[in-house]
Amino acid sequence: MTSQLERLRRLQGMRRQKTQEEPFLPSTGVRGTPASDAPLTLEEAAAGEEVENHAGACYVVTRRYGLGDAHGPRPLGALLEQTPGALAARYPAFRLGKGSDFLNAAFIDTETTGLGGGAGVYAFMVGVGTFEARSPAFARSDLSQKINPNNPNPALRHAGDGGGEAGSLSLAGSDQNAKNPLFPADGMEFVVRQFFMRTPAEEGALLVALGELLQEQEMTVTFNGRTFDLPLLRTRLQMNHWLFPAGLDEFALLRGERAHLDLLHPSRRLWRRRLGSCRLINLEERVLGLRRSEEDVPGALIPQLYIDYTRSGDARQMGRIFYHNREDIVSMVALADVLSRTYALQPSQAPAQALPGPDWLALGDMLEREANLAEAERAYVYAAEHTALPGARGDAYARLGQLLKRQGRWEEASHVWQQWLTTVPDADLTPYVELAKYCEWQRKDLEQAEMWAGWALHTLESARPGRHAPGARGELAHRLARIRRKRNGVDA
């Protein structure tokens, strides 16, 4: 098993490879320390408690976080100043009504016996994070050590204000606390409860305990939960429906018609261009500025690790699964905060440094689709000015030029096209062609139109094979010939 885990980790690139001087022993997670042969009990691997209900017993691990605890660019409690309103407008399928509130949200993540669906797949662990009134027994460390002491309202600022790729927003209002009577953080905490079935016989007790918690919440938040977590839970509930008293619907929250924010979809829309992969582990590193410890375990290994545990009773790997699940949930809080703030951002009221250039391009696309053209224009300007990658900068110029063209602002559009071809290396043919059209049809300047069409044809012929569409040369030759005939008075 040890050698198999190491091979999979190296293939996935999720651990630095071991060296002779410093071996990594996955059974302990400690470098340079020999693994003990003695099995660990579940209580030793992950301290928790057994809970009982009318369906039996299951195991629950509880972790409490102060709202000032930093996880990513802001404290966890910063999310309570937000509402999912900006996300609701763009994702009606999420059914996030006006009353949706993160205070009453359940952040859910499951660990399962298989990576697919089907009746044979169990959710052996269901983690749920909720904002709750602070428990008197929860003693927290001094928040002043975790947040910016120079900020009069530290709960609403980045823990590391100053920009960079990680942390999308650099704005923070100094008077935002007043809008939320649930702040300050002293009165609230974020609680993660991880319901775990030690054997498949405990599934009923796990589901009943989960249902009792969820009936107090009004919306769910997941990462890819629309296609995986919630459908799986619905399947397991349907197969165990007999456990619940008649007339008691403890799982109404998981129905398809209830409010559910799946963070994967808005993440892809905003960050796919810049980041490529929108896996949660990648968003943690590239957006939230986080890196998990060696205690983490790749998700692909979790089903087999659980099966091994049920067969051997050795829980030495279970602590890593609890850690993985818990980190997923807490990261969803930080991610929901960044997404809510970014989607609600109005470019005209924010500096260009508030977002990386490609994120402005994605936001501009959303605003243009909503016919908010003035804000979309500002977003495209920011994207063009602050995007380092030539391809993305070219896309920003293309969107900005077309936006101005559709509004009949030809002169401004022509300046954008000229900026495009002079600042983006290996620019495509679009700015040349657009300038040729503008000079031919709007300015009636056939000499300039011929020049731009000629430059377009020269650029195409100088480009590497396959760089442009197959029919582009014929179209440009036809355009150039027509302009020349018009200049000679042959073509009216």
matplotlib code that plots the C-alpha trace (Angstrom):
import matplotlib.pyplot as plt

x = [0.0, 2.8, 4.6, 1.2, 0.5, 3.9, 3.6, 0.2, 1.4, 4.4, 2.1, -0.3, 2.5, 0.9, 3.9, 7.5, 9.4, 11.2, 15.0, 17.3, 18.2, 14.6, 12.1, 8.4, 6.4, 2.7, 1.6, 2.8, 3.0, 6.3, 9.6, 12.5, 10.6, 10.0, 6.4, 5.0, 3.6, 1.0, -2.5, -4.1, -7.6, -10.1, -10.0, -6.3, -6.3, -9.1, -10.5, -14.3, -17.3, -19.9, -23.5, -26.6, -30.1, -33.0, -31.1, -28.0, -24.6, -22.0, -18.8, -18.6, -15.5, -16.1, -13.8, -14.6, -13.1, -13.2, -14.6, -11.4, -9.3, -7.6, -8.0, -7.0, -7.0, -9.6, -10.9, -13.7, -16.3, -15.8, -18.3, -21.1, -20.9, -21.7, -24.9, -25.1, -27.1, -24.6, -24.3, -28.1, -28.6, -26.2, -27.1, -30.9, -30.7, -29.1, -32.4, -30.7, -33.6, -33.5, -33.7, -30.6, -28.0, -24.6, -25.4, -28.0, -25.9, -24.6, -21.2, -21.2, -18.5, -18.6, -16.0, -17.2, -16.4, -16.2, -15.6, -18.7, -22.3, -24.7, -26.5, -23.3, -21.4, -21.6, -20.9, -18.9, -18.1, -20.2, -18.7, -21.0, -19.8, -22.2, -22.1, -23.4, -23.6, -20.4, -20.1, -19.2, -16.7, -14.9, -11.8, -10.2, -6.7, -6.3, -7.6, -5.2, -2.4, -4.2, -5.3, -4.0, -3.6, -3.4, -6.9, -9.8, -12.0, -9.6, -12.2, -13.0, -9.5, -7.0, -4.7, -2.0, -3.3, -1.1, -2.1, -0.4, -2.1, -3.5, -6.4, -8.6, -9.9, -7.7, -10.6, -12.0, -14.5, -13.7, -17.4, -18.8, -19.2, -22.1, -24.1, -24.1, -25.4, -24.0, -20.5, -18.2, -16.8, -17.0, -20.7, -20.2, -18.1, -17.8, -18.3, -17.3, -18.9, -17.8, -20.2, -18.4, -19.6, -17.1, -18.9, -21.6, -24.0, -23.8, -25.1, -28.6, -27.4, -25.1, -28.0, -30.3, -27.7, -27.0, -30.7, -31.2, -28.4, -29.6, -33.2, -31.9, -30.3, -31.9, -29.3, -26.4, -23.0, -20.8, -18.0, -19.2, -22.1, -24.7, -23.3, -21.8, -22.4, -26.1, -27.3, -25.3, -26.9, -30.3, -29.7, -28.6, -31.6, -34.0, -32.5, -32.8, -36.1, -37.7, -35.5, -37.3, -40.7, -43.7, -44.3, -40.8, -38.9, -35.5, -33.8, -35.9, -32.8, -31.2, -34.0, -33.3, -35.7, -33.9, -31.2, -27.9, -24.7, -22.2, -19.0, -17.4, -19.5, -18.8, -15.2, -14.8, -16.5, -14.2, -10.9, -10.7, -8.9, -6.3, -5.8, -6.8, -7.6, -10.4, -9.9, -10.4, -6.7, -5.6, -7.9, -6.6, -3.1, -3.7, -6.6, -6.6, -2.8, -3.0, -1.0, -2.0, 0.3, 1.8, -1.1, -3.4, -4.3, -5.2, -8.9, -8.4, -6.8, -9.6, -12.0, -9.3, -8.0, -11.4, -12.0, -8.6, -9.7, -13.0, -11.1, -8.2, -9.5, -6.2, -7.2, -3.7, -4.8, -8.2, -6.8, -5.6, -9.1, -10.7, -8.1, -8.8, -12.5, -12.2, -9.9, -12.3, -15.1, -13.2, -11.8, -15.3, -16.0, -13.0, -13.8, -17.5, -16.2, -13.9, -16.5, -19.3, -17.1, -15.8, -19.2, -20.6, -17.7, -18.5, -15.4, -16.2, -16.0, -12.8, -9.1, -7.6, -5.4, -8.5, -8.4, -5.8, -6.3, -7.8, -10.4, -11.5, -12.0, -14.2, -16.2, -16.5, -18.0, -20.6, -21.5, -21.7, -24.1, -26.3, -26.2, -24.3, -22.2, -20.5, -19.2, -18.2, -16.2, -14.3, -13.6, -12.2, -10.0, -8.6, -8.1, -6.2, -4.0, -3.2, -3.0, 0.5, -0.4, -0.5, -3.4, -5.6, -4.7, -5.6, -9.0, -9.5, -8.8, -11.1, -14.0, -13.5, -13.2, -16.4, -18.2, -17.3, -18.1, -21.6, -22.3, -21.1, -18.1, -15.8, -13.1, -12.5, -12.7, -10.0, -7.7, -8.3, -7.5, -4.2, -3.2, -3.9, -1.7, 1.1, 1.3, 0.4, 3.1, 2.0, -1.4, -4.1, -5.7, -8.7, -7.3, -6.0, -9.2, -11.3, -9.2, -9.5, -13.3, -13.4, -11.3, -13.3, -16.8, -16.8, -14.0, -14.1, -10.3, -9.5, -5.8, -5.7, -8.1, -5.7, -2.8, -4.5, -5.8, -2.3, -0.8, -3.3, -2.4, 1.3, 0.8, -1.0, 1.6, 4.4, 2.7, 3.6, 1.4, -1.9, -1.8, -4.9, -8.1, -7.8, -10.1, -8.6, -6.2, -8.9, -11.1, -8.2, -7.2, -10.8, -11.1, -7.8, -8.7, -12.1, -10.5, -8.0, -10.8, -12.7, -9.6, -9.2, -12.9, -13.7, -16.0, -18.6]
y = [0.0, 2.4, 2.0, 2.4, 5.7, 7.0, 6.1, 7.8, 10.9, 11.3, 10.8, 13.5, 15.8, 16.7, 15.9, 16.7, 13.5, 11.9, 11.8, 9.3, 11.8, 12.7, 9.9, 10.6, 8.0, 8.3, 6.2, 8.9, 12.1, 12.8, 13.2, 11.2, 9.3, 5.6, 4.5, 2.7, -0.8, -0.2, 0.7, 3.9, 4.1, 6.5, 8.6, 8.9, 9.8, 12.3, 13.3, 13.3, 11.8, 9.2, 10.5, 8.4, 8.7, 6.5, 5.0, 4.0, 5.7, 7.5, 9.4, 13.2, 15.4, 19.1, 22.0, 25.6, 28.7, 32.3, 34.7, 36.6, 33.5, 34.1, 31.6, 33.2, 36.9, 37.7, 36.5, 33.9, 36.4, 38.8, 36.6, 37.6, 41.2, 39.8, 38.4, 36.1, 38.7, 39.4, 35.6, 35.1, 37.5, 35.6, 32.1, 31.8, 28.0, 28.4, 29.7, 32.3, 34.5, 37.9, 36.3, 34.1, 34.8, 33.2, 33.3, 30.6, 28.6, 25.0, 24.5, 20.8, 18.5, 14.7, 12.0, 8.8, 5.2, 5.9, 8.8, 8.1, 7.9, 5.0, 3.1, 1.3, 4.5, 5.7, 9.1, 7.8, 11.3, 14.4, 17.7, 20.6, 24.1, 26.6, 30.1, 29.9, 31.8, 31.4, 28.5, 29.6, 26.7, 27.9, 29.8, 31.7, 33.1, 36.9, 38.1, 41.0, 38.5, 37.3, 40.5, 43.9, 45.9, 49.2, 48.8, 50.1, 47.4, 44.5, 41.8, 43.3, 43.6, 41.2, 39.6, 40.5, 43.7, 44.8, 42.9, 40.0, 37.1, 35.5, 37.4, 38.9, 42.0, 44.7, 46.9, 47.1, 49.6, 50.9, 51.3, 48.0, 46.5, 48.9, 47.2, 43.8, 43.7, 40.2, 41.5, 41.8, 38.3, 37.9, 36.8, 34.2, 31.4, 29.1, 25.4, 22.4, 19.1, 16.0, 13.1, 9.8, 6.2, 3.8, 1.0, 1.0, -0.1, 3.4, 5.2, 5.6, 7.2, 9.5, 10.6, 11.2, 13.3, 15.2, 15.9, 17.3, 19.8, 20.8, 21.5, 24.7, 26.1, 27.9, 27.4, 25.1, 26.0, 23.4, 23.0, 20.9, 19.8, 20.2, 17.2, 15.2, 15.8, 16.7, 14.1, 11.4, 12.5, 12.4, 8.9, 7.8, 9.4, 7.8, 4.4, 5.1, 7.0, 4.4, 5.7, 9.0, 9.4, 9.9, 13.6, 14.7, 16.1, 16.8, 16.9, 19.5, 21.7, 19.2, 19.2, 20.6, 23.6, 24.9, 27.6, 26.1, 28.0, 25.8, 27.7, 25.7, 27.4, 31.1, 30.2, 28.8, 31.8, 34.2, 32.4, 29.7, 32.1, 33.1, 29.8, 27.1, 24.5, 25.5, 22.6, 23.7, 22.9, 25.2, 28.0, 27.8, 28.4, 30.8, 32.9, 32.4, 32.2, 29.0, 25.8, 22.7, 20.8, 17.4, 16.1, 16.4, 13.4, 13.5, 13.0, 10.1, 8.0, 8.6, 5.8, 3.1, 4.5, 4.3, 0.7, -0.3, 1.3, -0.7, -3.9, -3.4, -1.0, 1.0, 4.7, 6.1, 7.5, 8.8, 11.9, 13.0, 12.5, 14.6, 17.3, 17.2, 17.4, 20.2, 22.3, 21.9, 23.4, 26.3, 27.2, 27.4, 30.2, 32.1, 31.4, 32.5, 35.8, 36.5, 35.5, 37.6, 40.7, 40.3, 39.6, 42.7, 44.9, 48.0, 48.8, 52.6, 52.5, 50.5, 51.0, 48.8, 47.1, 45.6, 42.6, 40.9, 41.9, 38.6, 38.8, 42.2, 40.7, 38.0, 40.5, 42.8, 39.9, 39.4, 43.1, 43.3, 40.3, 42.2, 45.3, 47.3, 48.7, 51.6, 49.3, 46.6, 49.2, 50.2, 46.6, 46.0, 49.1, 47.8, 44.3, 45.7, 47.9, 45.4, 42.0, 40.7, 37.7, 38.9, 36.6, 37.8, 41.4, 41.0, 39.6, 42.6, 45.0, 42.9, 43.1, 46.8, 47.6, 45.7, 47.4, 50.8, 49.9, 48.7, 52.0, 53.9, 55.3, 54.7, 57.1, 55.7, 52.1, 53.0, 54.1, 50.8, 48.8, 50.7, 50.1, 46.4, 46.0, 48.1, 46.6, 42.9, 40.9, 38.7, 40.3, 38.6, 40.1, 41.6, 45.1, 45.6, 44.5, 46.6, 49.7, 48.9, 48.8, 52.0, 53.9, 52.6, 52.9, 55.6, 58.0, 57.3, 57.4, 54.8, 55.4, 54.5, 51.6, 50.2, 50.6, 48.7, 45.9, 45.6, 45.3, 42.6, 40.6, 41.1, 39.9, 36.8, 35.9, 36.4, 34.3, 30.7, 28.1, 27.4, 30.7, 32.1, 30.7, 28.9, 31.4, 34.5, 35.1, 35.0, 37.4, 39.9, 39.7, 40.4, 43.4, 44.9, 44.5, 46.1, 49.1, 49.6, 49.5, 52.1, 54.3, 54.1, 54.9, 51.5, 50.3, 52.7]
z = [0.0, 0.9, -2.5, -4.3, -2.5, -3.4, -7.0, -7.3, -5.5, -7.9, -10.9, -9.7, -8.8, -5.5, -3.2, -3.7, -4.3, -1.4, -1.3, 0.3, 3.0, 3.9, 3.2, 3.3, 5.1, 4.2, 7.2, 9.6, 7.5, 9.3, 7.4, 8.5, 11.3, 10.9, 10.8, 13.8, 13.3, 15.9, 14.5, 15.6, 16.9, 15.4, 18.5, 18.3, 14.6, 14.9, 18.3, 18.3, 19.9, 19.3, 18.8, 19.1, 17.7, 16.9, 13.9, 15.9, 16.4, 14.3, 14.9, 14.8, 14.8, 15.6, 14.9, 15.8, 14.2, 15.3, 12.7, 12.9, 12.0, 8.7, 5.9, 2.6, 2.0, 4.7, 8.0, 7.8, 9.2, 6.3, 4.4, 6.7, 5.3, 1.9, 0.3, -2.7, -4.6, -7.4, -7.9, -7.8, -10.7, -12.9, -11.9, -11.6, -11.5, -8.1, -6.8, -4.5, -3.6, -2.0, 1.4, 0.8, 3.5, 4.2, 7.9, 7.3, 4.9, 5.2, 3.6, 2.6, 1.3, 1.2, 1.1, -0.6, -1.3, -5.1, -7.4, -9.5, -8.6, -8.3, -5.5, -4.5, -3.5, 0.1, 1.6, 4.5, 5.7, 5.4, 6.5, 7.3, 8.2, 9.7, 11.2, 14.8, 18.0, 19.8, 22.2, 25.8, 25.9, 22.8, 23.9, 21.1, 20.7, 20.5, 17.1, 17.0, 16.2, 13.1, 11.4, 10.5, 13.7, 11.7, 10.3, 12.4, 10.8, 10.3, 9.7, 6.3, 4.9, 3.4, 5.8, 3.3, 1.5, -1.3, -4.4, -6.1, -7.9, -4.8, -3.4, -6.0, -4.2, -2.6, -1.6, 1.9, 3.4, 6.8, 7.8, 6.6, 10.0, 10.7, 8.0, 9.8, 13.4, 13.7, 13.7, 15.7, 15.7, 19.5, 19.1, 16.3, 15.2, 12.3, 13.2, 11.0, 12.0, 10.2, 10.4, 9.9, 9.6, 11.1, 9.2, 6.5, 9.3, 10.7, 7.5, 8.9, 12.1, 10.0, 7.8, 10.8, 12.6, 9.3, 8.8, 12.3, 11.6, 8.1, 9.1, 10.7, 7.5, 4.5, 1.7, 0.8, -0.5, -2.2, -4.7, -7.6, -5.4, -8.1, -10.0, -7.2, -3.5, -3.4, -5.9, -4.0, -0.7, -2.2, -3.4, 0.0, 1.6, -0.8, 0.0, 3.8, 3.8, 6.1, 9.0, 9.2, 10.9, 8.6, 7.9, 9.1, 6.2, 7.7, 4.3, 2.5, 2.2, -0.2, -2.7, -6.2, -5.8, -2.7, -2.7, -3.5, -4.5, -6.3, -6.3, -9.1, -11.8, -11.0, -10.3, -13.8, -15.4, -13.6, -13.4, -16.2, -18.6, -16.0, -14.2, -16.6, -13.9, -11.4, -9.1, -5.5, -4.6, -7.5, -6.5, -2.9, -4.1, -6.9, -5.6, -1.8, -1.4, 0.6, 0.5, 2.3, 4.6, 4.1, 6.2, 3.1, 0.9, -2.8, -3.2, -5.7, -2.9, -0.3, -1.3, -1.0, 2.3, 3.8, 2.5, 4.0, 7.4, 7.4, 6.8, 9.2, 11.9, 11.6, 11.5, 10.9, 7.5, 8.7, 10.3, 6.9, 5.4, 8.1, 7.4, 3.7, 4.2, 6.7, 4.5, 1.6, 3.7, 5.3, 1.8, 0.5, 3.0, 1.8, -1.9, -1.4, 0.0, -2.9, -5.5, -3.9, -3.7, -7.3, -8.9, -7.1, -8.2, -10.3, -12.4, -12.3, -8.5, -8.2, -9.1, -11.8, -9.2, -7.5, -9.9, -12.2, -15.8, -17.0, -14.2, -15.5, -18.9, -17.5, -15.4, -18.5, -20.4, -17.7, -17.6, -21.4, -21.5, -19.0, -21.2, -18.6, -21.3, -19.4, -16.7, -19.3, -21.2, -18.0, -17.2, -20.8, -20.4, -17.2, -18.7, -21.7, -19.5, -16.9, -18.6, -19.2, -21.5, -25.1, -26.0, -23.1, -23.8, -27.5, -26.4, -24.2, -27.1, -29.4, -26.9, -26.3, -30.0, -30.8, -27.9, -29.2, -32.8, -31.9, -30.3, -33.4, -31.6, -34.6, -33.8, -30.3, -31.7, -34.3, -31.5, -29.7, -32.9, -33.4, -29.8, -30.3, -33.3, -31.9, -28.4, -28.8, -30.5, -33.3, -33.4, -35.5, -38.5, -36.8, -36.0, -39.5, -41.1, -38.8, -39.6, -43.3, -42.9, -40.9, -43.4, -46.4, -45.1, -42.4, -43.3, -47.0, -47.0, -49.6, -49.4, -45.7, -46.3, -48.9, -46.6, -43.7, -46.0, -47.5, -44.0, -43.2, -46.3, -45.5, -41.9, -43.1, -45.6, -43.1, -40.4, -39.7, -41.6, -39.9, -37.9, -39.6, -41.0, -44.4, -46.2, -44.8, -47.7, -50.3, -48.3, -47.8, -51.5, -52.5, -50.1, -51.3, -55.0, -54.4, -52.6, -55.4, -58.0, -56.1, -55.9, -59.6, -60.2, -61.6, -58.8, -57.6]

ax = plt.figure().add_subplot(projection="3d")
ax.plot(x, y, z, "-o")
ax.set_aspect("equal")
plt.show()
